[in-house]
Amino acid sequence: MDVEGVLKARRTLLEQLLAPRTYAFVFHFGDQAFGRVVRDAAGDVQWRPAPARALLPSPVPLP
C-alpha cells in the first residue's frame, strides 16, 4: 500500500476541486450529487451542494 501516493493524490484532487467555478459530481453524498468544494472562513474544507434540475421527458398519457 502506497500511503504517501494516496495522500498526494487526495491533495491534488482537493486542490483541483477548490479552483474557482469548479463543480463536482459524486455519488458519496446521495441526493446532493452536484456541488463544490470550498474553504470556509476558518479555512476548513466543506462540500456545498448545488441545485441541479432533472431533465425528464414529457409525461406519456396512459390508456
C-alpha positions as CSV (number, residue, x, y, z in Angstrom):
1,M,0.0,0.0,0.0
2,D,1.4,3.4,-1.1
3,V,0.2,5.7,1.7
4,E,2.2,8.7,0.5
5,G,0.9,8.2,-3.0
6,V,-2.7,8.1,-1.8
7,L,-2.3,11.2,0.3
8,K,-0.6,13.0,-2.6
9,A,-3.5,12.0,-5.0
10,R,-6.0,13.3,-2.4
11,R,-4.3,16.6,-2.0
12,T,-4.0,17.0,-5.8
13,L,-7.7,16.3,-6.3
14,L,-8.7,18.6,-3.5
15,E,-6.7,21.5,-4.9
16,Q,-8.3,20.9,-8.4
17,L,-11.8,20.9,-6.8
18,L,-11.0,24.2,-4.9
19,A,-10.4,26.0,-8.2
20,P,-12.9,28.8,-8.9
21,R,-16.1,27.8,-10.8
22,T,-15.3,24.1,-10.4
23,Y,-18.2,21.7,-9.8
24,A,-18.1,18.1,-9.0
25,F,-20.4,15.1,-9.4
26,V,-20.1,12.5,-6.7
27,F,-22.1,9.5,-5.6
28,H,-21.0,9.6,-2.0
29,F,-23.4,12.4,-1.0
30,G,-26.6,10.6,-2.1
31,D,-29.2,13.2,-3.0
32,Q,-26.6,16.0,-3.1
33,A,-24.5,14.7,-6.0
34,F,-23.7,18.1,-7.6
35,G,-21.7,20.6,-5.7
36,R,-18.5,22.4,-5.0
37,V,-15.6,22.0,-2.5
38,V,-15.0,25.3,-0.7
39,R,-13.0,26.7,2.2
40,D,-15.0,28.4,4.9
41,A,-13.8,31.4,6.9
42,A,-11.8,29.2,9.3
43,G,-10.0,27.6,6.4
44,D,-11.8,24.2,6.7
45,V,-12.9,22.4,3.5
46,Q,-16.6,21.8,3.0
47,W,-18.9,20.3,0.5
48,R,-21.5,22.8,-0.8
49,P,-24.4,21.2,-2.7
50,A,-25.5,22.9,-5.9
51,P,-29.1,22.6,-7.1
52,A,-29.5,20.5,-10.2
53,R,-32.6,20.1,-12.4
54,A,-33.6,16.8,-13.7
55,L,-34.2,16.8,-17.4
56,L,-37.0,14.4,-17.9
57,P,-39.2,13.7,-21.0
58,S,-42.8,14.9,-21.1
59,P,-45.3,12.6,-19.4
60,V,-46.8,9.9,-21.6
61,P,-50.6,9.6,-21.4
62,L,-51.8,6.2,-20.3
63,P,-54.8,4.5,-21.8
